[in-house]
């Protein structure tokens, strides 16, 4: 089982998405939202690499 196989599970994806949102919020708070665009781009990049694109419909 590869490291990315666990993200096929919807519950794990939901938990990872919540953690990603929390990390984004913390980063924005720490920087006073000065780098909000870069933080958002980094979050989207990471989620895309993990197969968690928010723009794509959920696959079953």
DSSP file (Angstrom, degrees, kcal/mol; ACC not computed):
  #  RESIDUE AA STRUCTURE BP1 BP2  ACC     N-H-->O    O-->H-N    N-H-->O    O-->H-N    TCO  KAPPA ALPHA  PHI   PSI    X-CA   Y-CA   Z-CA
    1    1 A X              0   0    0      0, 0.0     2,-0.1     0, 0.0     5,-0.0   0.000 360.0 360.0 360.0 125.6    0.0    0.0    0.0
    2    2 A X    >>  -     0   0    0      1,-0.1     3,-1.0     2,-0.0     4,-0.5  -0.327 360.0-106.6 -80.5 166.0    1.4    3.3   -1.1
    3    3 A X  T 34 S+     0   0    0      1,-0.2     3,-0.5     2,-0.2     4,-0.2   0.806 119.1  50.9 -62.6 -30.3    1.4    6.5    1.0
    4    4 A X  T >4 S+     0   0    0      1,-0.2     3,-1.1     2,-0.1    -1,-0.2   0.588  88.6  81.8 -86.5  -9.9   -1.3    8.1   -1.2
    5    5 A X  G X4 S+     0   0    0     -3,-1.0     3,-1.6     1,-0.3     4,-0.3   0.827  82.2  63.1 -64.2 -31.2   -3.7    5.1   -1.0
    6    6 A X  G >< S+     0   0    0     -4,-0.5     3,-1.0    -3,-0.5    -1,-0.3   0.750  92.0  65.1 -68.2 -20.4   -5.0    6.1    2.3
    7    7 A X  G <  S+     0   0    0     -3,-1.1    -1,-0.3     1,-0.2    -2,-0.2   0.504  83.0  76.4 -81.0  -1.6   -6.4    9.3    0.7
    8    8 A X  G <  S+     0   0    0     -3,-1.6     2,-0.5    -4,-0.2    -1,-0.2   0.744  75.9  89.7 -74.2 -23.3   -8.8    7.3   -1.4
    9    9 A X  S <> S-     0   0    0     -3,-1.0     4,-2.1    -4,-0.3     3,-0.2  -0.638  77.1-143.8 -76.5 123.2  -10.9    6.8    1.7
   10   10 A X  H  > S+     0   0    0     -2,-0.5     4,-2.6     1,-0.2     5,-0.2   0.865  98.1  54.1 -59.1 -40.1  -13.4    9.7    1.9
   11   11 A X  H  > S+     0   0    0      1,-0.2     4,-2.2     2,-0.2    -1,-0.2   0.907 109.1  48.6 -62.7 -40.9  -13.2   10.0    5.7
   12   12 A X  H  > S+     0   0    0     -3,-0.2     4,-2.6    -6,-0.2    -1,-0.2   0.884 110.3  52.0 -66.4 -37.4   -9.4   10.4    5.5
   13   13 A X  H  X S+     0   0    0     -4,-2.1     4,-2.6     2,-0.2    -2,-0.2   0.911 109.0  50.0 -64.4 -41.7   -9.8   13.0    2.8
   14   14 A X  H  X S+     0   0    0     -4,-2.6     4,-2.1     2,-0.2    -2,-0.2   0.917 112.6  46.6 -62.7 -42.9  -12.3   15.0    4.9
   15   15 A X  H  X S+     0   0    0     -4,-2.2     4,-2.2     2,-0.2    -2,-0.2   0.913 113.1  49.0 -65.5 -42.6   -9.9   14.9    7.9
   16   16 A X  H  X S+     0   0    0     -4,-2.6     4,-2.5     1,-0.2    -2,-0.2   0.880 109.7  52.7 -64.5 -37.9   -7.0   15.9    5.7
   17   17 A X  H  X S+     0   0    0     -4,-2.6     4,-2.4     2,-0.2    -1,-0.2   0.910 109.5  48.4 -64.4 -42.4   -9.0   18.7    4.2
   18   18 A X  H  X S+     0   0    0     -4,-2.1     4,-2.2     2,-0.2    -2,-0.2   0.900 112.5  48.5 -63.7 -40.7   -9.8   20.0    7.7
   19   19 A X  H  X S+     0   0    0     -4,-2.2     4,-2.4     2,-0.2    -2,-0.2   0.891 110.6  51.3 -66.3 -38.9   -6.2   19.8    8.7
   20   20 A X  H  X S+     0   0    0     -4,-2.5     4,-2.2     2,-0.2    -2,-0.2   0.908 110.5  48.4 -64.0 -42.5   -5.2   21.6    5.6
   21   21 A X  H  X S+     0   0    0     -4,-2.4     4,-2.4     2,-0.2    -2,-0.2   0.894 111.1  50.6 -64.8 -39.8   -7.6   24.4    6.3
   22   22 A X  H  X S+     0   0    0     -4,-2.2     4,-2.5     2,-0.2    -2,-0.2   0.901 110.4  49.2 -65.0 -40.7   -6.4   24.7    9.9
   23   23 A X  H  X S+     0   0    0     -4,-2.4     4,-2.4     2,-0.2    -2,-0.2   0.898 110.8  50.3 -65.3 -39.6   -2.8   24.9    8.7
   24   24 A X  H  X S+     0   0    0     -4,-2.2     4,-2.4     2,-0.2    -2,-0.2   0.922 110.8  49.3 -63.2 -43.5   -3.7   27.6    6.2
   25   25 A X  H  X S+     0   0    0     -4,-2.4     4,-2.4     2,-0.2    -2,-0.2   0.921 111.5  48.7 -62.0 -45.2   -5.6   29.6    8.9
   26   26 A X  H  X S+     0   0    0     -4,-2.5     4,-2.6     2,-0.2    -1,-0.2   0.911 111.4  49.7 -61.3 -43.6   -2.6   29.3   11.3
   27   27 A X  H  X S+     0   0    0     -4,-2.4     4,-1.6     1,-0.2     6,-0.3   0.906 111.9  48.1 -63.6 -41.2   -0.1   30.4    8.5
   28   28 A X  H  X>S+     0   0    0     -4,-2.4     5,-2.7     1,-0.2     4,-0.5   0.887 112.4  48.9 -67.4 -38.1   -2.3   33.4    7.7
   29   29 A X  H ><5S+     0   0    0     -4,-2.4     3,-0.7     3,-0.2    -2,-0.2   0.909 110.4  51.3 -65.2 -41.3   -2.6   34.3   11.4
   30   30 A X  H 3<5S+     0   0    0     -4,-2.6    -1,-0.2     1,-0.2    -2,-0.2   0.811 117.6  38.2 -66.8 -30.6    1.1   34.1   11.9
   31   31 A X  H ><5S-     0   0    0     -4,-1.6     3,-1.4    -5,-0.2    -1,-0.2   0.379 110.0-116.1-101.7   3.7    1.8   36.3    8.9
   32   32 A X  T <<5 -     0   0    0     -3,-0.7    -3,-0.2    -4,-0.5    -4,-0.1   0.814  66.1 -70.4  64.8  28.6   -1.0   38.7    9.4
   33   33 A X  T > <S+     0   0    0     -5,-2.7     3,-1.0    -6,-0.3    -1,-0.2   0.649 103.1 130.0  60.1  19.0   -2.4   37.6    6.1
   34   34 A X  T <  S+     0   0    0     -3,-1.4     3,-0.2    -6,-0.3    -2,-0.1   0.833  79.9  34.6 -66.3 -31.8    0.4   39.4    4.3
   35   35 A X  T 3> S+     0   0    0      1,-0.2     4,-2.5    -8,-0.2    -1,-0.2  -0.123  77.3 131.0-115.3  34.3    1.2   36.2    2.3
   36   36 A X  H <> S+     0   0    0     -3,-1.0     4,-2.5     1,-0.2     5,-0.2   0.865  72.2  52.0 -59.1 -40.3   -2.4   34.9    1.9
   37   37 A X  H  > S+     0   0    0     -3,-0.2     4,-2.3     2,-0.2    -1,-0.2   0.911 112.0  45.6 -64.4 -42.1   -2.1   34.4   -1.8
   38   38 A X  H  > S+     0   0    0      2,-0.2     4,-2.4     1,-0.2    -2,-0.2   0.890 112.9  50.3 -68.4 -39.1    1.1   32.3   -1.5
   39   39 A X  H  X S+     0   0    0     -4,-2.5     4,-2.4     2,-0.2    -2,-0.2   0.919 112.0  48.0 -64.4 -43.0   -0.3   30.3    1.4
   40   40 A X  H  X S+     0   0    0     -4,-2.5     4,-2.5    -5,-0.2    -2,-0.2   0.911 111.3  50.2 -64.0 -42.3   -3.4   29.5   -0.6
   41   41 A X  H  X S+     0   0    0     -4,-2.3     4,-2.2     1,-0.2    -1,-0.2   0.905 111.1  49.2 -62.8 -41.2   -1.4   28.5   -3.7
   42   42 A X  H  X S+     0   0    0     -4,-2.4     4,-2.5     2,-0.2    -2,-0.2   0.908 110.5  50.6 -64.6 -41.8    0.8   26.2   -1.5
   43   43 A X  H  X S+     0   0    0     -4,-2.4     4,-2.6     1,-0.2     5,-0.2   0.927 111.5  47.5 -62.4 -44.9   -2.3   24.6    0.0
   44   44 A X  H  X S+     0   0    0     -4,-2.5     4,-2.3     1,-0.2    -1,-0.2   0.885 111.2  51.9 -63.7 -38.7   -3.8   24.0   -3.4
   45   45 A X  H  X S+     0   0    0     -4,-2.2     4,-2.1     2,-0.2    -2,-0.2   0.939 112.3  44.7 -62.9 -48.0   -0.5   22.6   -4.7
   46   46 A X  H  X S+     0   0    0     -4,-2.5     4,-1.5     1,-0.2    -2,-0.2   0.933 114.1  48.7 -63.8 -46.9   -0.3   20.1   -1.8
   47   47 A X  H  <>S+     0   0    0     -4,-2.6     5,-3.5     1,-0.2     6,-0.2   0.883 110.4  52.5 -62.6 -37.2   -3.9   19.1   -2.0
   48   48 A X  H ><5S+     0   0    0     -4,-2.3     3,-1.2     1,-0.2     5,-0.2   0.900 107.5  51.1 -63.8 -40.6   -3.6   18.6   -5.8
   49   49 A X  H 3<5S+     0   0    0     -4,-2.1    -1,-0.2     1,-0.3    -2,-0.2   0.789 110.7  49.6 -67.0 -26.8   -0.6   16.3   -5.3
   50   50 A X  T 3<5S-     0   0    0     -4,-1.5    -1,-0.3    -5,-0.2    -2,-0.2   0.385 119.6-110.1 -91.8   3.8   -2.5   14.3   -2.7
   51   51 A X  T < 5S+     0   0    0     -3,-1.2    -3,-0.2    -4,-0.2    -2,-0.1   0.796  84.7 121.3  75.5  28.3   -5.5   13.9   -5.1
   52   52 A X      < +     0   0    0     -5,-3.5    -4,-0.2    -6,-0.2    -5,-0.1  -0.095  31.9 164.0-114.3  33.1   -7.7   16.2   -3.1
   53   53 A X        -     0   0    0     -6,-0.2     3,-0.4    -5,-0.2    -9,-0.0  -0.309  27.8-156.3 -56.1 126.8   -8.5   18.9   -5.6
   54   54 A X  S    S+     0   0    0      1,-0.2    -1,-0.2   -10,-0.1     4,-0.1   0.721  89.9  61.2 -76.5 -22.0  -11.5   20.9   -4.4
   55   55 A X  S    S+     0   0    0      2,-0.1     2,-0.3     0, 0.0    -1,-0.2   0.710  92.4  76.8 -80.0 -19.9  -12.3   22.0   -8.0
   56   56 A X  S    S-     0   0    0     -3,-0.4     3,-0.1     1,-0.1     2,-0.1  -0.668  91.7-107.5 -88.7 145.1  -12.9   18.4   -9.1
   57   57 A X        -     0   0    0     -2,-0.3     2,-0.1     1,-0.1    -1,-0.1  -0.389  46.3 -91.8 -66.1 150.4  -16.1   16.6   -8.2
   58   58 A X        -     0   0    0     -4,-0.1     2,-0.4     1,-0.1    -1,-0.1  -0.392  39.6-141.5 -63.6 135.6  -15.7   13.8   -5.6
   59   59 A X              0   0    0      1,-0.1    -1,-0.1    -2,-0.1    -3,-0.0  -0.786 360.0 360.0 -99.6 145.1  -15.0   10.4   -7.1
   60   60 A X              0   0    0     -2,-0.4    -1,-0.1   -50,-0.0   -50,-0.1   0.439 360.0 360.0-101.8 360.0  -16.6    7.4   -5.6
